[in-house]
Amino acid sequence: MDNVIDSNNFRANTFDVGTNGTLVLNSFDYNYWDKYEGYDLDKDNIGDIPYRPVSLYSMIVEKNPTAMMLFRSFMTSLLDRSEKSCPHLRRKV
C-alpha cells in the first residue's frame, strides 16, 4: 500500500499489475504502458484518459488460478473488449 511507481516502461507483460482486490492504494504516474489504447490530443506525451493496469481477467485469475488455462483464448479477448467498452465491469468481480 502507498507505493509510488513512476517513470517506468511496462512492455510485453502478461499482466501489468496484479492485485487481490479492486481497491488500489498505490500511485502509478508518468509510466509508459504498451497496452494503452487511449489518445493524446494535446501532444504532451501523456495520455488524456487514464490507463487502468488491472484487468478484469487478471482479477478472475487471482480468485481462480485455473482460469489461466484460458489465457490468449477467444474468451479472454472477448472479456478484454467488453471491459474496454464497459469499464464498470471490473468492480463487479
MOPAC internal coordinates of N, CA, C and O (Angstrom, degrees):
PM7 1SCF
backbone

  N    0.0000 0     0.00 0     0.00 0    0    0    0
  C    1.4501 1     0.00 0     0.00 0    1    0    0
  C    1.5227 1   109.74 1     0.00 0    2    1    0
  O    1.2310 1   121.29 1   -29.92 1    3    2    1
  N    1.3100 1   115.13 1   150.08 1    3    2    1
  C    1.4595 1   123.51 1   176.63 1    5    3    2
  C    1.5269 1   113.25 1    60.40 1    6    5    3
  O    1.2310 1   119.79 1  -148.64 1    7    6    5
  N    1.3314 1   118.00 1    31.36 1    7    6    5
  C    1.4634 1   121.75 1   173.76 1    9    7    6
  C    1.5199 1   108.76 1   -84.11 1   10    9    7
  O    1.2310 1   120.56 1   -32.92 1   11   10    9
  N    1.3250 1   116.53 1   147.08 1   11   10    9
  C    1.4537 1   121.99 1   175.90 1   13   11   10
  C    1.5256 1   107.55 1  -112.85 1   14   13   11
  O    1.2310 1   120.66 1   -64.28 1   15   14   13
  N    1.3335 1   116.35 1   115.72 1   15   14   13
  C    1.4515 1   122.05 1  -179.96 1   17   15   14
  C    1.5255 1   106.38 1  -116.81 1   18   17   15
  O    1.2310 1   120.47 1   -70.74 1   19   18   17
  N    1.3275 1   116.71 1   109.26 1   19   18   17
  C    1.4600 1   118.37 1  -178.91 1   21   19   18
  C    1.5193 1   111.70 1  -141.74 1   22   21   19
  O    1.2310 1   121.70 1   -22.99 1   23   22   21
  N    1.3300 1   114.35 1   157.01 1   23   22   21
  C    1.4674 1   124.32 1   177.08 1   25   23   22
  C    1.5268 1   112.87 1    59.54 1   26   25   23
  O    1.2310 1   120.37 1  -134.38 1   27   26   25
  N    1.3299 1   116.90 1    45.62 1   27   26   25
  C    1.4619 1   122.96 1   178.75 1   29   27   26
  C    1.5230 1   109.98 1  -117.56 1   30   29   27
  O    1.2310 1   120.83 1   -18.55 1   31   30   29
  N    1.3201 1   116.01 1   161.45 1   31   30   29
  C    1.4615 1   122.17 1   172.88 1   33   31   30
  C    1.5198 1   108.09 1  -110.70 1   34   33   31
  O    1.2310 1   120.71 1   -59.73 1   35   34   33
  N    1.3294 1   116.24 1   120.27 1   35   34   33
  C    1.4541 1   121.88 1   177.35 1   37   35   34
  C    1.5176 1   107.12 1  -108.84 1   38   37   35
  O    1.2310 1   120.73 1   -72.84 1   39   38   37
  N    1.3372 1   116.21 1   107.16 1   39   38   37
  C    1.4615 1   121.70 1  -176.13 1   41   39   38
  C    1.5220 1   110.82 1  -131.10 1   42   41   39
  O    1.2310 1   121.25 1   -39.88 1   43   42   41
  N    1.3117 1   115.22 1   140.12 1   43   42   41
  C    1.4659 1   123.85 1   171.89 1   45   43   42
  C    1.5291 1   113.30 1    55.71 1   46   45   43
  O    1.2310 1   120.27 1  -141.79 1   47   46   45
  N    1.3204 1   117.08 1    38.21 1   47   46   45
  C    1.4601 1   121.15 1   176.22 1   49   47   46
  C    1.5202 1   110.00 1   -93.73 1   50   49   47
  O    1.2310 1   120.55 1   -34.82 1   51   50   49
  N    1.3145 1   116.55 1   145.18 1   51   50   49
  C    1.4581 1   120.36 1   173.29 1   53   51   50
  C    1.5217 1   108.63 1   -63.85 1   54   53   51
  O    1.2310 1   120.86 1   128.02 1   55   54   53
  N    1.3267 1   115.97 1   -51.98 1   55   54   53
  C    1.4599 1   122.63 1   173.35 1   57   55   54
  C    1.5230 1   106.54 1  -128.28 1   58   57   55
  O    1.2310 1   119.97 1   -53.04 1   59   58   57
  N    1.3200 1   117.67 1   126.96 1   59   58   57
  C    1.4629 1   120.14 1  -179.60 1   61   59   58
  C    1.5135 1   111.93 1   -67.09 1   62   61   59
  O    1.2310 1   120.53 1   138.38 1   63   62   61
  N    1.3269 1   116.58 1   -41.62 1   63   62   61
  C    1.4643 1   121.45 1   179.98 1   65   63   62
  C    1.5152 1   107.51 1  -141.84 1   66   65   63
  O    1.2310 1   120.41 1   -45.07 1   67   66   65
  N    1.3118 1   116.83 1   134.93 1   67   66   65
  C    1.4548 1   121.36 1   175.11 1   69   67   66
  C    1.5089 1   109.70 1  -106.40 1   70   69   67
  O    1.2310 1   120.96 1   -32.23 1   71   70   69
  N    1.3276 1   115.77 1   147.77 1   71   70   69
  C    1.4587 1   120.17 1   179.82 1   73   71   70
  C    1.5170 1   109.02 1  -149.71 1   74   73   71
  O    1.2310 1   120.89 1   -16.09 1   75   74   73
  N    1.2888 1   115.90 1   163.91 1   75   74   73
  C    1.4640 1   119.55 1   176.13 1   77   75   74
  C    1.5239 1   110.66 1  -113.12 1   78   77   75
  O    1.2310 1   120.32 1  -156.61 1   79   78   77
  N    1.3064 1   117.00 1    23.39 1   79   78   77
  C    1.4559 1   121.15 1   178.18 1   81   79   78
  C    1.5097 1   110.93 1  -171.77 1   82   81   79
  O    1.2310 1   120.78 1    -2.25 1   83   82   81
  N    1.3117 1   116.11 1   177.75 1   83   82   81
  C    1.4564 1   120.71 1  -179.18 1   85   83   82
  C    1.5216 1   112.37 1   -89.80 1   86   85   83
  O    1.2310 1   119.69 1   164.11 1   87   86   85
  N    1.3158 1   118.21 1   -15.89 1   87   86   85
  C    1.4571 1   121.84 1  -179.18 1   89   87   86
  C    1.5247 1   110.02 1   -84.31 1   90   89   87
  O    1.2310 1   120.22 1   -59.87 1   91   90   89
  N    1.3166 1   117.18 1   120.13 1   91   90   89
  C    1.4625 1   121.88 1   179.41 1   93   91   90
  C    1.5250 1   107.98 1  -113.27 1   94   93   91
  O    1.2310 1   120.38 1   -66.04 1   95   94   93
  N    1.3194 1   116.88 1   113.96 1   95   94   93
  C    1.4606 1   122.01 1  -177.69 1   97   95   94
  C    1.5208 1   111.83 1  -102.45 1   98   97   95
  O    1.2310 1   120.54 1  -167.26 1   99   98   97
  N    1.3175 1   116.58 1    12.74 1   99   98   97
  C    1.4604 1   121.26 1   179.44 1  101   99   98
  C    1.5261 1   109.44 1  -101.81 1  102  101   99
  O    1.2310 1   120.73 1   -20.78 1  103  102  101
  N    1.3083 1   116.20 1   159.22 1  103  102  101
  C    1.4598 1   121.91 1  -179.89 1  105  103  102
  C    1.5271 1   109.76 1  -108.80 1  106  105  103
  O    1.2310 1   120.55 1   -56.58 1  107  106  105
  N    1.3330 1   116.55 1   123.42 1  107  106  105
  C    1.4581 1   123.20 1   178.04 1  109  107  106
  C    1.5252 1   107.63 1  -117.46 1  110  109  107
  O    1.2310 1   119.76 1   -79.84 1  111  110  109
  N    1.3225 1   118.06 1   100.16 1  111  110  109
  C    1.4619 1   121.27 1  -176.40 1  113  111  110
  C    1.5286 1   110.97 1  -126.58 1  114  113  111
  O    1.2310 1   120.95 1   -36.38 1  115  114  113
  N    1.3261 1   115.79 1   143.62 1  115  114  113
  C    1.4700 1   123.81 1   174.05 1  117  115  114
  C    1.5279 1   112.76 1    56.08 1  118  117  115
  O    1.2310 1   120.60 1  -140.45 1  119  118  117
  N    1.3220 1   116.45 1    39.55 1  119  118  117
  C    1.4570 1   121.93 1   176.39 1  121  119  118
  C    1.5128 1   109.78 1  -102.40 1  122  121  119
  O    1.2310 1   120.96 1   -24.37 1  123  122  121
  N    1.3436 1   115.77 1   155.63 1  123  122  121
  C    1.4582 1   121.34 1   173.22 1  125  123  122
  C    1.5228 1   107.73 1   -99.67 1  126  125  123
  O    1.2310 1   120.50 1   -54.22 1  127  126  125
  N    1.3289 1   116.65 1   125.78 1  127  126  125
  C    1.4662 1   122.71 1   178.77 1  129  127  126
  C    1.5217 1   107.37 1  -118.27 1  130  129  127
  O    1.2310 1   119.72 1   -62.17 1  131  130  129
  N    1.3236 1   118.15 1   117.83 1  131  130  129
  C    1.4628 1   119.64 1  -177.92 1  133  131  130
  C    1.5269 1   112.69 1   -68.51 1  134  133  131
  O    1.2310 1   119.54 1   162.66 1  135  134  133
  N    1.3082 1   118.49 1   -17.34 1  135  134  133
  C    1.4647 1   121.53 1   179.29 1  137  135  134
  C    1.5361 1   112.65 1   -90.27 1  138  137  135
  O    1.2310 1   120.24 1   179.13 1  139  138  137
  N    1.3136 1   117.15 1    -0.87 1  139  138  137
  C    1.4692 1   120.56 1  -179.08 1  141  139  138
  C    1.5210 1   110.06 1   -64.92 1  142  141  139
  O    1.2310 1   120.51 1   -52.78 1  143  142  141
  N    1.3139 1   116.64 1   127.22 1  143  142  141
  C    1.4591 1   121.57 1  -179.64 1  145  143  142
  C    1.5196 1   111.24 1  -119.50 1  146  145  143
  O    1.2310 1   120.40 1  -157.18 1  147  146  145
  N    1.3147 1   116.83 1    22.82 1  147  146  145
  C    1.4577 1   121.01 1  -179.66 1  149  147  146
  C    1.5166 1   111.05 1   -81.71 1  150  149  147
  O    1.2310 1   120.86 1    24.55 1  151  150  149
  N    1.2941 1   115.96 1  -155.45 1  151  150  149
  C    1.4535 1   120.83 1  -177.55 1  153  151  150
  C    1.5241 1   110.19 1  -139.98 1  154  153  151
  O    1.2310 1   121.12 1   -16.54 1  155  154  153
  N    1.3131 1   115.46 1   163.46 1  155  154  153
  C    1.4611 1   123.31 1  -178.84 1  157  155  154
  C    1.5260 1   107.93 1  -135.07 1  158  157  155
  O    1.2310 1   120.88 1  -100.63 1  159  158  157
  N    1.3218 1   115.91 1    79.37 1  159  158  157
  C    1.4600 1   120.68 1  -174.74 1  161  159  158
  C    1.5245 1   113.38 1   -66.86 1  162  161  159
  O    1.2310 1   119.86 1   146.07 1  163  162  161
  N    1.3267 1   117.88 1   -33.93 1  163  162  161
  C    1.4665 1   119.72 1  -178.17 1  165  163  162
  C    1.5272 1   112.70 1   -89.21 1  166  165  163
  O    1.2310 1   120.06 1  -176.77 1  167  166  165
  N    1.3398 1   117.49 1     3.23 1  167  166  165
  C    1.4758 1   124.02 1   174.99 1  169  167  166
  C    1.5336 1   113.77 1    55.00 1  170  169  167
  O    1.2310 1   120.59 1  -140.27 1  171  170  169
  N    1.3497 1   116.47 1    39.73 1  171  170  169
  C    1.4722 1   119.54 1   177.52 1  173  171  170
  C    1.5314 1   111.74 1  -100.23 1  174  173  171
  O    1.2310 1   120.41 1  -168.23 1  175  174  173
  N    1.3489 1   116.82 1    11.77 1  175  174  173
  C    1.4749 1   123.96 1  -179.15 1  177  175  174
  C    1.5165 1   113.31 1    64.53 1  178  177  175
  O    1.2310 1   120.41 1  -158.52 1  179  178  177
  N    1.3191 1   116.82 1    21.48 1  179  178  177
  C    1.4652 1   122.97 1   173.65 1  181  179  178
  C    1.5187 1   106.43 1  -126.63 1  182  181  179
  O    1.2310 1   120.40 1   -55.46 1  183  182  181
  N    1.3269 1   116.84 1   124.54 1  183  182  181
  C    1.4600 1   120.68 1  -178.42 1  185  183  182
  C    1.5166 1   111.96 1   -58.28 1  186  185  183
  O    1.2310 1   120.85 1   -36.76 1  187  186  185
  N    1.3183 1   115.98 1   143.24 1  187  186  185
  C    1.4579 1   120.95 1  -177.95 1  189  187  186
  C    1.5250 1   113.10 1   -81.21 1  190  189  187
  O    1.2310 1   120.14 1   161.30 1  191  190  189
  N    1.3135 1   117.33 1   -18.70 1  191  190  189
  C    1.4613 1   120.23 1   173.02 1  193  191  190
  C    1.5199 1   107.64 1  -118.67 1  194  193  191
  O    1.2310 1   119.71 1   -38.16 1  195  194  193
  N    1.3224 1   118.16 1   141.84 1  195  194  193
  C    1.4661 1   119.53 1  -176.47 1  197  195  194
  C    1.5297 1   112.63 1   -68.17 1  198  197  195
  O    1.2310 1   121.30 1   -32.63 1  199  198  197
  N    1.3086 1   115.12 1   147.37 1  199  198  197
  C    1.4631 1   121.79 1   175.95 1  201  199  198
  C    1.5171 1   107.47 1   -93.23 1  202  201  199
  O    1.2310 1   120.37 1   -47.39 1  203  202  201
  N    1.3142 1   116.90 1   132.61 1  203  202  201
  C    1.4655 1   122.42 1   177.60 1  205  203  202
  C    1.5225 1   107.92 1  -104.43 1  206  205  203
  O    1.2310 1   120.14 1   -77.26 1  207  206  205
  N    1.3395 1   117.34 1   102.74 1  207  206  205
  C    1.4620 1   119.78 1  -173.85 1  209  207  206
  C    1.5198 1   115.39 1   -72.12 1  210  209  207
  O    1.2310 1   119.38 1   163.78 1  211  210  209
  N    1.3152 1   118.79 1   -16.22 1  211  210  209
  C    1.4648 1   120.90 1  -179.35 1  213  211  210
  C    1.5173 1   108.11 1   -91.75 1  214  213  211
  O    1.2310 1   120.48 1   -62.22 1  215  214  213
  N    1.3249 1   116.68 1   117.78 1  215  214  213
  C    1.4652 1   120.67 1  -178.23 1  217  215  214
  C    1.5252 1   110.94 1   -94.52 1  218  217  215
  O    1.2310 1   121.50 1   -21.08 1  219  218  217
  N    1.3045 1   114.74 1   158.92 1  219  218  217
  C    1.4631 1   121.42 1   177.42 1  221  219  218
  C    1.5241 1   110.13 1   -61.00 1  222  221  219
  O    1.2310 1   120.67 1   138.00 1  223  222  221
  N    1.3355 1   116.33 1   -42.00 1  223  222  221
  C    1.4628 1   120.09 1  -179.74 1  225  223  222
  C    1.5358 1   111.50 1   -63.16 1  226  225  223
  O    1.2310 1   119.93 1   140.21 1  227  226  225
  N    1.3256 1   117.74 1   -39.79 1  227  226  225
  C    1.4708 1   119.24 1   178.76 1  229  227  226
  C    1.5219 1   111.20 1   -64.91 1  230  229  227
  O    1.2310 1   120.40 1   146.76 1  231  230  229
  N    1.3313 1   116.84 1   -33.24 1  231  230  229
  C    1.4631 1   119.74 1   177.60 1  233  231  230
  C    1.5282 1   110.91 1   -70.55 1  234  233  231
  O    1.2310 1   120.30 1   144.21 1  235  234  233
  N    1.3342 1   117.03 1   -35.79 1  235  234  233
  C    1.4651 1   120.65 1   176.72 1  237  235  234
  C    1.5266 1   109.89 1   -65.97 1  238  237  235
  O    1.2310 1   120.21 1   136.65 1  239  238  237
  N    1.3413 1   117.21 1   -43.35 1  239  238  237
  C    1.4630 1   121.29 1   179.36 1  241  239  238
  C    1.5329 1   110.60 1   -64.17 1  242  241  239
  O    1.2310 1   120.24 1   143.82 1  243  242  241
  N    1.3182 1   117.15 1   -36.18 1  243  242  241
  C    1.4681 1   120.97 1   177.83 1  245  243  242
  C    1.5302 1   111.05 1   -60.59 1  246  245  243
  O    1.2310 1   120.89 1   140.00 1  247  246  245
  N    1.3318 1   115.91 1   -40.00 1  247  246  245
  C    1.4726 1   120.12 1  -179.23 1  249  247  246
  C    1.5267 1   112.93 1   -83.64 1  250  249  247
  O    1.2310 1   120.75 1   153.25 1  251  250  249
  N    1.3457 1   116.17 1   -26.75 1  251  250  249
  C    1.4573 1   120.67 1  -178.07 1  253  251  250
  C    1.5289 1   109.10 1  -141.76 1  254  253  251
  O    1.2310 1   119.59 1   -92.94 1  255  254  253
  N    1.3433 1   118.38 1    87.06 1  255  254  253
  C    1.4733 1   122.18 1  -174.73 1  257  255  254
  C    1.5256 1   115.04 1   -56.45 1  258  257  255
  O    1.2310 1   119.63 1   154.99 1  259  258  257
  N    1.3166 1   118.30 1   -25.01 1  259  258  257
  C    1.4658 1   119.10 1   179.69 1  261  259  258
  C    1.5298 1   111.98 1   -67.79 1  262  261  259
  O    1.2310 1   119.88 1   163.81 1  263  262  261
  N    1.3257 1   117.84 1   -16.19 1  263  262  261
  C    1.4685 1   121.41 1   176.51 1  265  263  262
  C    1.5255 1   111.32 1   -66.62 1  266  265  263
  O    1.2310 1   120.12 1   167.05 1  267  266  265
  N    1.3267 1   117.38 1   -12.95 1  267  266  265
  C    1.4628 1   120.85 1   179.20 1  269  267  266
  C    1.5247 1   111.67 1   -63.28 1  270  269  267
  O    1.2310 1   119.98 1   156.48 1  271  270  269
  N    1.3387 1   117.65 1   -23.52 1  271  270  269
  C    1.4553 1   119.34 1   179.34 1  273  271  270
  C    1.5316 1   111.77 1   -68.09 1  274  273  271
  O    1.2310 1   119.62 1   167.31 1  275  274  273
  N    1.3231 1   118.32 1   -12.69 1  275  274  273
  C    1.4580 1   122.03 1   176.21 1  277  275  274
  C    1.5250 1   112.71 1   -90.09 1  278  277  275
  O    1.2310 1   120.57 1  -178.72 1  279  278  277
  N    1.3375 1   116.52 1     1.28 1  279  278  277
  C    1.4568 1   120.96 1  -177.68 1  281  279  278
  C    1.5215 1   110.84 1   -56.66 1  282  281  279
  O    1.2310 1   120.44 1   -44.45 1  283  282  281
  N    1.3169 1   116.77 1   135.55 1  283  282  281
  C    1.4674 1   125.49 1  -178.58 1  285  283  282
  C    1.5314 1   112.83 1    62.71 1  286  285  283
  O    1.2310 1   120.52 1  -153.48 1  287  286  285
  N    1.3128 1   116.60 1    26.52 1  287  286  285
  C    1.4587 1   120.13 1   176.13 1  289  287  286
  C    1.5261 1   109.31 1   -97.08 1  290  289  287
  O    1.2310 1   120.79 1    -8.07 1  291  290  289
  N    1.3027 1   116.09 1   171.93 1  291  290  289
  C    1.4571 1   120.95 1   177.21 1  293  291  290
  C    1.5274 1   110.59 1   -59.42 1  294  293  291
  O    1.2310 1   120.19 1   141.74 1  295  294  293
  N    1.3210 1   117.24 1   -38.26 1  295  294  293
  C    1.4680 1   120.77 1  -177.68 1  297  295  294
  C    1.5296 1   111.70 1   -64.78 1  298  297  295
  O    1.2310 1   119.81 1   139.39 1  299  298  297
  N    1.3251 1   117.96 1   -40.61 1  299  298  297
  C    1.4750 1   118.78 1   179.25 1  301  299  298
  C    1.5249 1   110.44 1   -70.91 1  302  301  299
  O    1.2310 1   119.88 1   146.07 1  303  302  301
  N    1.3202 1   117.83 1   -33.93 1  303  302  301
  C    1.4695 1   120.31 1   174.64 1  305  303  302
  C    1.5220 1   110.74 1   -63.25 1  306  305  303
  O    1.2310 1   120.77 1   137.87 1  307  306  305
  N    1.3227 1   116.14 1   -42.13 1  307  306  305
  C    1.4579 1   121.34 1   177.45 1  309  307  306
  C    1.5297 1   110.91 1   -64.17 1  310  309  307
  O    1.2310 1   120.59 1   139.22 1  311  310  309
  N    1.3211 1   116.48 1   -40.78 1  311  310  309
  C    1.4644 1   121.24 1   178.05 1  313  311  310
  C    1.5325 1   110.99 1   -63.51 1  314  313  311
  O    1.2310 1   120.29 1   137.39 1  315  314  313
  N    1.3206 1   117.06 1   -42.61 1  315  314  313
  C    1.4706 1   120.98 1   177.98 1  317  315  314
  C    1.5225 1   111.29 1   -62.43 1  318  317  315
  O    1.2310 1   120.23 1   136.25 1  319  318  317
  N    1.3235 1   117.16 1   -43.75 1  319  318  317
  C    1.4692 1   120.69 1   179.03 1  321  319  318
  C    1.5292 1   110.99 1   -64.76 1  322  321  319
  O    1.2310 1   120.75 1   139.49 1  323  322  321
  N    1.3265 1   116.16 1   -40.51 1  323  322  321
  C    1.4652 1   120.23 1   178.59 1  325  323  322
  C    1.5226 1   110.85 1   -63.21 1  326  325  323
  O    1.2310 1   120.91 1   139.40 1  327  326  325
  N    1.3151 1   115.86 1   -40.60 1  327  326  325
  C    1.4607 1   120.71 1  -179.81 1  329  327  326
  C    1.5303 1   111.30 1   -65.14 1  330  329  327
  O    1.2310 1   120.08 1   144.11 1  331  330  329
  N    1.3239 1   117.45 1   -35.89 1  331  330  329
  C    1.4699 1   120.68 1   179.16 1  333  331  330
  C    1.5227 1   111.33 1   -66.74 1  334  333  331
  O    1.2310 1   120.66 1   142.91 1  335  334  333
  N    1.3349 1   116.34 1   -37.09 1  335  334  333
  C    1.4600 1   118.62 1  -179.43 1  337  335  334
  C    1.5284 1   112.69 1   -84.31 1  338  337  335
  O    1.2310 1   120.14 1   156.53 1  339  338  337
  N    1.3241 1   117.34 1   -23.47 1  339  338  337
  C    1.4774 1   122.09 1   179.14 1  341  339  338
  C    1.5275 1   109.58 1  -134.15 1  342  341  339
  O    1.2310 1   119.42 1  -104.53 1  343  342  341
  N    1.3386 1   118.71 1    75.47 1  343  342  341
  C    1.4599 1   120.68 1  -174.81 1  345  343  342
  C    1.5260 1   114.75 1   -61.56 1  346  345  343
  O    1.2310 1   120.01 1   161.25 1  347  346  345
  N    1.3244 1   117.59 1   -18.75 1  347  346  345
  C    1.4635 1   119.93 1   179.15 1  349  347  346
  C    1.5270 1   112.29 1   -68.20 1  350  349  347
  O    1.2310 1   119.38 1   167.05 1  351  350  349
  N    1.3368 1   118.80 1   -12.95 1  351  350  349
  C    1.4698 1   121.69 1   177.32 1  353  351  350
  C    1.5298 1   111.86 1   -59.82 1  354  353  351
  O    1.2310 1   120.17 1   148.60 1  355  354  353
  N    1.3149 1   117.29 1   -31.40 1  355  354  353
  C    1.4635 1   122.02 1  -177.23 1  357  355  354
  C    1.5341 1   111.63 1   -60.40 1  358  357  355
  O    1.2310 1   120.26 1   148.81 1  359  358  357
  N    1.3235 1   117.10 1   -31.19 1  359  358  357
  C    1.4604 1   120.68 1  -178.85 1  361  359  358
  C    1.5059 1   113.33 1   -74.85 1  362  361  359
  O    1.2310 1   119.82 1   163.97 1  363  362  361
  N    1.3176 1   117.95 1   -16.03 1  363  362  361
  C    1.4671 1   122.13 1  -174.94 1  365  363  362
  C    1.5251 1   112.90 1   -81.27 1  366  365  363
  O    1.2310 1   119.56 1   161.53 1  367  366  365
  N    1.3054 1   118.45 1   -18.47 1  367  366  365
  C    1.4704 1   121.36 1  -174.14 1  369  367  366
  C    1.5033 1   110.99 1   -78.06 1  370  369  367
  O    1.2310 1   120.10 1   180.00 1  371  370  369

